């Protein structure tokens, strides 16, 4: 297939889930993402949005390398212009080295909006739902 399935097709959600599951499985097996009570929460997905969580810049870069490899294998493209990195914790004001998704750099930011909710960096995560 050169063009995929039609938007609105009853097959679209199922096929999309198969593709996204490949990302989840590969990221989980890396061992770099965050875990809560033994459950992997290194990537959070909603529709075609992905949030990748890592406790270190090194781990984040490994996860991004994995995402780029999987997307290349599946002929999918990430939009790096709509992507950003975000740091929470004591070192959030430090100069953090750039991370890359393939050949593209992803910028660090102080806040971002996801599904209408604004997340703000700092020593602790701040969330604004208004």
PyMOL CGO cylinders between C-alpha atoms (Angstrom):
from pymol import cmd
from pymol.cgo import CYLINDER

trace = [
    CYLINDER, 0.00, 0.00, 0.00, 1.39, 3.36, -0.96, 0.3, 1, 1, 1, 1, 1, 1,
    CYLINDER, 1.39, 3.36, -0.96, -1.27, 5.59, 0.62, 0.3, 1, 1, 1, 1, 1, 1,
    CYLINDER, -1.27, 5.59, 0.62, -2.48, 3.70, 3.70, 0.3, 1, 1, 1, 1, 1, 1,
    CYLINDER, -2.48, 3.70, 3.70, -6.14, 3.38, 4.59, 0.3, 1, 1, 1, 1, 1, 1,
    CYLINDER, -6.14, 3.38, 4.59, -8.83, 5.93, 4.05, 0.3, 1, 1, 1, 1, 1, 1,
    CYLINDER, -8.83, 5.93, 4.05, -9.52, 8.41, 6.82, 0.3, 1, 1, 1, 1, 1, 1,
    CYLINDER, -9.52, 8.41, 6.82, -12.74, 7.34, 8.51, 0.3, 1, 1, 1, 1, 1, 1,
    CYLINDER, -12.74, 7.34, 8.51, -12.31, 3.71, 7.46, 0.3, 1, 1, 1, 1, 1, 1,
    CYLINDER, -12.31, 3.71, 7.46, -13.32, 1.18, 10.10, 0.3, 1, 1, 1, 1, 1, 1,
    CYLINDER, -13.32, 1.18, 10.10, -9.87, -0.40, 9.67, 0.3, 1, 1, 1, 1, 1, 1,
    CYLINDER, -9.87, -0.40, 9.67, -7.96, 2.82, 10.44, 0.3, 1, 1, 1, 1, 1, 1,
    CYLINDER, -7.96, 2.82, 10.44, -8.04, 2.63, 14.27, 0.3, 1, 1, 1, 1, 1, 1,
    CYLINDER, -8.04, 2.63, 14.27, -7.02, -1.04, 14.35, 0.3, 1, 1, 1, 1, 1, 1,
    CYLINDER, -7.02, -1.04, 14.35, -4.15, -0.60, 11.91, 0.3, 1, 1, 1, 1, 1, 1,
    CYLINDER, -4.15, -0.60, 11.91, -3.00, 2.54, 13.74, 0.3, 1, 1, 1, 1, 1, 1,
    CYLINDER, -3.00, 2.54, 13.74, -3.00, 0.63, 17.04, 0.3, 1, 1, 1, 1, 1, 1,
    CYLINDER, -3.00, 0.63, 17.04, -0.84, -2.10, 15.52, 0.3, 1, 1, 1, 1, 1, 1,
    CYLINDER, -0.84, -2.10, 15.52, 1.72, 0.52, 14.42, 0.3, 1, 1, 1, 1, 1, 1,
    CYLINDER, 1.72, 0.52, 14.42, 1.70, 2.33, 17.77, 0.3, 1, 1, 1, 1, 1, 1,
    CYLINDER, 1.70, 2.33, 17.77, 2.06, -0.92, 19.71, 0.3, 1, 1, 1, 1, 1, 1,
    CYLINDER, 2.06, -0.92, 19.71, 5.41, -1.48, 17.98, 0.3, 1, 1, 1, 1, 1, 1,
    CYLINDER, 5.41, -1.48, 17.98, 6.67, 1.79, 19.53, 0.3, 1, 1, 1, 1, 1, 1,
    CYLINDER, 6.67, 1.79, 19.53, 5.43, 0.83, 23.00, 0.3, 1, 1, 1, 1, 1, 1,
    CYLINDER, 5.43, 0.83, 23.00, 6.98, -2.66, 22.94, 0.3, 1, 1, 1, 1, 1, 1,
    CYLINDER, 6.98, -2.66, 22.94, 10.36, -1.43, 21.65, 0.3, 1, 1, 1, 1, 1, 1,
    CYLINDER, 10.36, -1.43, 21.65, 10.52, 1.44, 24.17, 0.3, 1, 1, 1, 1, 1, 1,
    CYLINDER, 10.52, 1.44, 24.17, 9.57, -0.83, 27.08, 0.3, 1, 1, 1, 1, 1, 1,
    CYLINDER, 9.57, -0.83, 27.08, 12.36, -3.28, 26.20, 0.3, 1, 1, 1, 1, 1, 1,
    CYLINDER, 12.36, -3.28, 26.20, 15.00, -0.52, 26.18, 0.3, 1, 1, 1, 1, 1, 1,
    CYLINDER, 15.00, -0.52, 26.18, 14.76, -0.15, 29.96, 0.3, 1, 1, 1, 1, 1, 1,
    CYLINDER, 14.76, -0.15, 29.96, 15.29, 3.64, 29.84, 0.3, 1, 1, 1, 1, 1, 1,
    CYLINDER, 15.29, 3.64, 29.84, 11.77, 4.95, 30.42, 0.3, 1, 1, 1, 1, 1, 1,
    CYLINDER, 11.77, 4.95, 30.42, 10.07, 5.73, 33.71, 0.3, 1, 1, 1, 1, 1, 1,
    CYLINDER, 10.07, 5.73, 33.71, 8.33, 3.06, 35.78, 0.3, 1, 1, 1, 1, 1, 1,
    CYLINDER, 8.33, 3.06, 35.78, 5.72, 3.56, 38.48, 0.3, 1, 1, 1, 1, 1, 1,
    CYLINDER, 5.72, 3.56, 38.48, 5.08, 0.65, 40.85, 0.3, 1, 1, 1, 1, 1, 1,
    CYLINDER, 5.08, 0.65, 40.85, 6.72, -1.67, 38.34, 0.3, 1, 1, 1, 1, 1, 1,
    CYLINDER, 6.72, -1.67, 38.34, 4.54, -0.48, 35.44, 0.3, 1, 1, 1, 1, 1, 1,
    CYLINDER, 4.54, -0.48, 35.44, 6.20, 1.04, 32.38, 0.3, 1, 1, 1, 1, 1, 1,
    CYLINDER, 6.20, 1.04, 32.38, 5.06, 4.64, 31.83, 0.3, 1, 1, 1, 1, 1, 1,
    CYLINDER, 5.06, 4.64, 31.83, 7.95, 5.67, 29.58, 0.3, 1, 1, 1, 1, 1, 1,
    CYLINDER, 7.95, 5.67, 29.58, 5.58, 6.59, 26.79, 0.3, 1, 1, 1, 1, 1, 1,
    CYLINDER, 5.58, 6.59, 26.79, 2.07, 7.96, 27.04, 0.3, 1, 1, 1, 1, 1, 1,
    CYLINDER, 2.07, 7.96, 27.04, -0.01, 7.96, 23.89, 0.3, 1, 1, 1, 1, 1, 1,
    CYLINDER, -0.01, 7.96, 23.89, -3.21, 9.70, 22.94, 0.3, 1, 1, 1, 1, 1, 1,
    CYLINDER, -3.21, 9.70, 22.94, -4.23, 9.41, 19.29, 0.3, 1, 1, 1, 1, 1, 1,
    CYLINDER, -4.23, 9.41, 19.29, -1.10, 10.39, 17.33, 0.3, 1, 1, 1, 1, 1, 1,
    CYLINDER, -1.10, 10.39, 17.33, 0.56, 12.27, 20.22, 0.3, 1, 1, 1, 1, 1, 1,
    CYLINDER, 0.56, 12.27, 20.22, 3.39, 10.63, 22.15, 0.3, 1, 1, 1, 1, 1, 1,
    CYLINDER, 3.39, 10.63, 22.15, 4.90, 11.79, 25.43, 0.3, 1, 1, 1, 1, 1, 1,
    CYLINDER, 4.90, 11.79, 25.43, 8.21, 10.08, 26.23, 0.3, 1, 1, 1, 1, 1, 1,
    CYLINDER, 8.21, 10.08, 26.23, 9.33, 10.07, 29.87, 0.3, 1, 1, 1, 1, 1, 1,
    CYLINDER, 9.33, 10.07, 29.87, 12.88, 9.40, 31.03, 0.3, 1, 1, 1, 1, 1, 1,
    CYLINDER, 12.88, 9.40, 31.03, 14.80, 10.10, 34.23, 0.3, 1, 1, 1, 1, 1, 1,
    CYLINDER, 14.80, 10.10, 34.23, 17.93, 11.07, 32.28, 0.3, 1, 1, 1, 1, 1, 1,
    CYLINDER, 17.93, 11.07, 32.28, 18.92, 12.87, 29.08, 0.3, 1, 1, 1, 1, 1, 1,
    CYLINDER, 18.92, 12.87, 29.08, 20.92, 9.78, 28.08, 0.3, 1, 1, 1, 1, 1, 1,
    CYLINDER, 20.92, 9.78, 28.08, 17.81, 7.59, 28.48, 0.3, 1, 1, 1, 1, 1, 1,
    CYLINDER, 17.81, 7.59, 28.48, 15.70, 10.10, 26.57, 0.3, 1, 1, 1, 1, 1, 1,
    CYLINDER, 15.70, 10.10, 26.57, 18.17, 10.10, 23.68, 0.3, 1, 1, 1, 1, 1, 1,
    CYLINDER, 18.17, 10.10, 23.68, 18.14, 6.28, 23.60, 0.3, 1, 1, 1, 1, 1, 1,
    CYLINDER, 18.14, 6.28, 23.60, 14.33, 6.33, 23.46, 0.3, 1, 1, 1, 1, 1, 1,
    CYLINDER, 14.33, 6.33, 23.46, 14.31, 8.93, 20.69, 0.3, 1, 1, 1, 1, 1, 1,
    CYLINDER, 14.31, 8.93, 20.69, 16.85, 6.87, 18.71, 0.3, 1, 1, 1, 1, 1, 1,
    CYLINDER, 16.85, 6.87, 18.71, 14.54, 3.87, 19.09, 0.3, 1, 1, 1, 1, 1, 1,
    CYLINDER, 14.54, 3.87, 19.09, 11.52, 5.90, 17.94, 0.3, 1, 1, 1, 1, 1, 1,
    CYLINDER, 11.52, 5.90, 17.94, 13.43, 7.12, 14.89, 0.3, 1, 1, 1, 1, 1, 1,
    CYLINDER, 13.43, 7.12, 14.89, 14.52, 3.58, 14.01, 0.3, 1, 1, 1, 1, 1, 1,
    CYLINDER, 14.52, 3.58, 14.01, 10.97, 2.21, 14.36, 0.3, 1, 1, 1, 1, 1, 1,
    CYLINDER, 10.97, 2.21, 14.36, 9.46, 5.10, 12.40, 0.3, 1, 1, 1, 1, 1, 1,
    CYLINDER, 9.46, 5.10, 12.40, 11.99, 4.56, 9.60, 0.3, 1, 1, 1, 1, 1, 1,
    CYLINDER, 11.99, 4.56, 9.60, 11.15, 0.85, 9.49, 0.3, 1, 1, 1, 1, 1, 1,
    CYLINDER, 11.15, 0.85, 9.49, 7.41, 1.64, 9.36, 0.3, 1, 1, 1, 1, 1, 1,
    CYLINDER, 7.41, 1.64, 9.36, 7.77, 4.56, 6.90, 0.3, 1, 1, 1, 1, 1, 1,
    CYLINDER, 7.77, 4.56, 6.90, 6.34, 7.03, 9.43, 0.3, 1, 1, 1, 1, 1, 1,
    CYLINDER, 6.34, 7.03, 9.43, 7.57, 10.59, 9.94, 0.3, 1, 1, 1, 1, 1, 1,
    CYLINDER, 7.57, 10.59, 9.94, 7.76, 12.59, 13.18, 0.3, 1, 1, 1, 1, 1, 1,
    CYLINDER, 7.76, 12.59, 13.18, 7.19, 16.34, 12.99, 0.3, 1, 1, 1, 1, 1, 1,
    CYLINDER, 7.19, 16.34, 12.99, 10.12, 17.72, 14.99, 0.3, 1, 1, 1, 1, 1, 1,
    CYLINDER, 10.12, 17.72, 14.99, 8.78, 21.27, 14.59, 0.3, 1, 1, 1, 1, 1, 1,
    CYLINDER, 8.78, 21.27, 14.59, 5.84, 20.23, 16.82, 0.3, 1, 1, 1, 1, 1, 1,
    CYLINDER, 5.84, 20.23, 16.82, 8.09, 18.40, 19.29, 0.3, 1, 1, 1, 1, 1, 1,
    CYLINDER, 8.09, 18.40, 19.29, 9.81, 19.74, 22.40, 0.3, 1, 1, 1, 1, 1, 1,
    CYLINDER, 9.81, 19.74, 22.40, 11.75, 18.58, 25.45, 0.3, 1, 1, 1, 1, 1, 1,
    CYLINDER, 11.75, 18.58, 25.45, 10.90, 19.51, 28.99, 0.3, 1, 1, 1, 1, 1, 1,
    CYLINDER, 10.90, 19.51, 28.99, 12.88, 19.08, 32.26, 0.3, 1, 1, 1, 1, 1, 1,
    CYLINDER, 12.88, 19.08, 32.26, 11.49, 18.80, 35.76, 0.3, 1, 1, 1, 1, 1, 1,
    CYLINDER, 11.49, 18.80, 35.76, 13.56, 18.70, 38.96, 0.3, 1, 1, 1, 1, 1, 1,
    CYLINDER, 13.56, 18.70, 38.96, 16.45, 20.43, 40.67, 0.3, 1, 1, 1, 1, 1, 1,
    CYLINDER, 16.45, 20.43, 40.67, 18.54, 20.65, 37.49, 0.3, 1, 1, 1, 1, 1, 1,
    CYLINDER, 18.54, 20.65, 37.49, 15.83, 22.00, 35.24, 0.3, 1, 1, 1, 1, 1, 1,
    CYLINDER, 15.83, 22.00, 35.24, 17.60, 25.38, 34.82, 0.3, 1, 1, 1, 1, 1, 1,
    CYLINDER, 17.60, 25.38, 34.82, 20.92, 23.81, 33.84, 0.3, 1, 1, 1, 1, 1, 1,
    CYLINDER, 20.92, 23.81, 33.84, 22.09, 23.88, 30.23, 0.3, 1, 1, 1, 1, 1, 1,
    CYLINDER, 22.09, 23.88, 30.23, 20.97, 20.48, 28.96, 0.3, 1, 1, 1, 1, 1, 1,
    CYLINDER, 20.97, 20.48, 28.96, 22.56, 19.04, 25.85, 0.3, 1, 1, 1, 1, 1, 1,
    CYLINDER, 22.56, 19.04, 25.85, 20.43, 18.88, 22.73, 0.3, 1, 1, 1, 1, 1, 1,
    CYLINDER, 20.43, 18.88, 22.73, 18.65, 15.66, 21.88, 0.3, 1, 1, 1, 1, 1, 1,
    CYLINDER, 18.65, 15.66, 21.88, 18.00, 14.50, 18.36, 0.3, 1, 1, 1, 1, 1, 1,
    CYLINDER, 18.00, 14.50, 18.36, 15.30, 12.58, 16.56, 0.3, 1, 1, 1, 1, 1, 1,
    CYLINDER, 15.30, 12.58, 16.56, 17.23, 11.27, 13.59, 0.3, 1, 1, 1, 1, 1, 1,
    CYLINDER, 17.23, 11.27, 13.59, 18.99, 14.22, 11.95, 0.3, 1, 1, 1, 1, 1, 1,
    CYLINDER, 18.99, 14.22, 11.95, 16.75, 16.84, 13.64, 0.3, 1, 1, 1, 1, 1, 1,
    CYLINDER, 16.75, 16.84, 13.64, 17.31, 18.55, 17.00, 0.3, 1, 1, 1, 1, 1, 1,
    CYLINDER, 17.31, 18.55, 17.00, 14.43, 18.90, 19.43, 0.3, 1, 1, 1, 1, 1, 1,
    CYLINDER, 14.43, 18.90, 19.43, 14.33, 22.17, 21.39, 0.3, 1, 1, 1, 1, 1, 1,
    CYLINDER, 14.33, 22.17, 21.39, 14.06, 22.41, 25.16, 0.3, 1, 1, 1, 1, 1, 1,
    CYLINDER, 14.06, 22.41, 25.16, 11.20, 24.52, 26.49, 0.3, 1, 1, 1, 1, 1, 1,
    CYLINDER, 11.20, 24.52, 26.49, 9.85, 25.86, 29.79, 0.3, 1, 1, 1, 1, 1, 1,
    CYLINDER, 9.85, 25.86, 29.79, 6.25, 24.90, 29.08, 0.3, 1, 1, 1, 1, 1, 1,
    CYLINDER, 6.25, 24.90, 29.08, 4.08, 23.06, 26.61, 0.3, 1, 1, 1, 1, 1, 1,
    CYLINDER, 4.08, 23.06, 26.61, 0.40, 22.48, 25.96, 0.3, 1, 1, 1, 1, 1, 1,
    CYLINDER, 0.40, 22.48, 25.96, -1.01, 18.97, 25.50, 0.3, 1, 1, 1, 1, 1, 1,
    CYLINDER, -1.01, 18.97, 25.50, -4.72, 18.27, 25.00, 0.3, 1, 1, 1, 1, 1, 1,
    CYLINDER, -4.72, 18.27, 25.00, -5.59, 21.72, 26.34, 0.3, 1, 1, 1, 1, 1, 1,
    CYLINDER, -5.59, 21.72, 26.34, -3.52, 21.33, 29.52, 0.3, 1, 1, 1, 1, 1, 1,
    CYLINDER, -3.52, 21.33, 29.52, -0.42, 23.50, 30.06, 0.3, 1, 1, 1, 1, 1, 1,
    CYLINDER, -0.42, 23.50, 30.06, 2.59, 21.88, 31.73, 0.3, 1, 1, 1, 1, 1, 1,
    CYLINDER, 2.59, 21.88, 31.73, 5.28, 24.17, 33.19, 0.3, 1, 1, 1, 1, 1, 1,
    CYLINDER, 5.28, 24.17, 33.19, 8.87, 23.20, 34.08, 0.3, 1, 1, 1, 1, 1, 1,
    CYLINDER, 8.87, 23.20, 34.08, 10.52, 23.93, 37.38, 0.3, 1, 1, 1, 1, 1, 1,
    CYLINDER, 10.52, 23.93, 37.38, 11.78, 22.12, 40.45, 0.3, 1, 1, 1, 1, 1, 1,
    CYLINDER, 11.78, 22.12, 40.45, 8.29, 20.58, 40.54, 0.3, 1, 1, 1, 1, 1, 1,
    CYLINDER, 8.29, 20.58, 40.54, 5.81, 20.01, 37.72, 0.3, 1, 1, 1, 1, 1, 1,
    CYLINDER, 5.81, 20.01, 37.72, 3.11, 22.66, 37.48, 0.3, 1, 1, 1, 1, 1, 1,
    CYLINDER, 3.11, 22.66, 37.48, -0.11, 21.99, 35.59, 0.3, 1, 1, 1, 1, 1, 1,
    CYLINDER, -0.11, 21.99, 35.59, -2.69, 24.57, 34.46, 0.3, 1, 1, 1, 1, 1, 1,
    CYLINDER, -2.69, 24.57, 34.46, -6.03, 23.23, 33.28, 0.3, 1, 1, 1, 1, 1, 1,
    CYLINDER, -6.03, 23.23, 33.28, -7.80, 26.59, 32.87, 0.3, 1, 1, 1, 1, 1, 1,
]
cmd.load_cgo(trace, "trace")
